[in-house]
Amino acid sequence: MRILKRSVRAAGWLLIIASAAGAQATTGLQRLLDAELARFPGRAGIWVKQLTTGDSAAVRADEAFNSASVIKLPVLSLAFQMADAGKLSLAERVTINAADFRGGSGIFRYNDPGLQPTLRDVLLQMVITSDNTATDIAIAKVGGIEAVNTWLRANGYGDALRLNMTTAQLFALYGALPQGSNRNEKTNTDRTYWLGTVTPRATGRLLESFQRCNDGTSAGTPVAAKSSCADMIRMLRAQQSGDRRLPHYLNVPVGHKTGDFPPVIANDVGIIYARSGPIVVAFFGSAIVGPYAEAEDRIGRIAQIIVEYFDGAR
């Protein structure tokens, strides 16, 4: 009996020590993020989680931010889930007419009308060049704005992630502004001019679901079939934008999705494949002042510090 009591006490102490070590690690990461985001030239929010250890930390993780193009990730998720269920065919050829062309980022609008990429190609361009033509086609294919938001609510994201409009509707709003209007102020503070509304934590959780699904470690219902999650991650790792953000100072692979509205919005969210294991980082920056490129570099430095922390360089 005495031996049993000693064993129980020893096990209890081990749990306390393990909990304290975890709290200390998380606190250390928290201090780093607090310091770095205080230096960011604007309003910033971040959610970080090391998926192998479970360590996480955040700043303004549950505050709403202007998503810019980051809100395209739920559209991607829903499209793949519908394809898994046989409701869409990613091999379908989509005809892009002149009326489908959208301004802003992307390459489809530079092609002649009549181009016929597959739906998979459309989704790829929505991610890797943040193509707005592709985005509005994809939104229509999955059933429209409300279908995306219904999917988000059904999958536990509530109003933390919300698609507000198509890119065509957003550009129409900006185009209707009277001459002399403060466009940047609208972008920063007026949610009726936000393509989507997001929080860093909810965005990070969505990315975590991609990786857990790909690894076969989803605790609940996977976001899509494992092969579809692998496809989505391959798209994120083929990203052609945001080289000065999360990947800038890293020597490890990164799968990510940017969201831009220069000169005041610079977002980047993704999965960093560090030596210690995958790290989800969801960073949002708004109301940026000063040189835009310096704000992008700051995002890159934050990612570098996070990786060094988990990989033992700090």
VENJOLIN-V528737 format. One record per backbone hydrogen bond with DSSP energy under -1.0 kcal/mol. NH is the residue of the N-H (numbers start at 1). CO is the residue of the C=O. Records with the same first field share a line. If there is no record, write none. Layout:
NH=CO, CO
This chain:
5=1
6=2
7=3
8=4
9=5
10=6
11=7
12=8
13=9
14=10
15=11
16=12
17=13
18=14
19=15
20=16
21=17
22=18
23=19
24=20
25=21
26=22
27=23
28=24
29=25
30=26
31=27
32=28
33=29
34=30
35=31
36=32
37=33
38=34
42=40
43=286
45=284
46=59
47=282
48=57
49=280
50=55
51=278
54=50
57=48
59=46
63=60
65=198
67=196
70=67
71=68
72=69
73=70
76=72
77=73
78=74
79=75
80=76
81=77
82=78
83=79
84=80
85=81
86=83
87=82
92=89
94=117
96=115
100=97
101=98
110=107
111=108
114=96
119=92
120=90
122=118
123=119
124=120
125=121
126=122
127=123
128=124
129=125
131=125
132=105
135=131
136=132
137=133
138=134
139=135
140=136
141=137
142=138
143=140
144=139
148=144
149=145
150=146
151=147
152=148
153=149
154=150
155=151
156=153
157=152
160=157
162=197
164=195
165=195
170=166
171=167
172=168
173=169
174=170
175=171
176=172
177=174
181=178
183=181
186=182
187=183
188=184
189=185
190=186
193=190
194=191
197=162
198=65
201=61
203=199
204=200
205=201
206=202
207=203
208=204
209=205
210=206
211=207
212=208
213=209
214=210
215=211
217=212
229=225
230=226
231=227
232=228
233=229
234=230
235=231
236=232
237=233
239=236
240=128
245=242
248=245
250=247
255=271
256=236
257=269
259=267
261=265
264=261
265=261
266=285
267=259
268=283
269=257
270=281
271=255
272=279
273=253
274=272
277=274
279=272
280=49
281=270
282=47
283=268
284=45
286=43
288=264
289=41
295=291
296=292
297=293
298=294
299=295
300=296
301=297
302=298
303=299
304=300
305=301
306=302
307=303
308=304
309=305
310=306
311=307
313=308
314=308
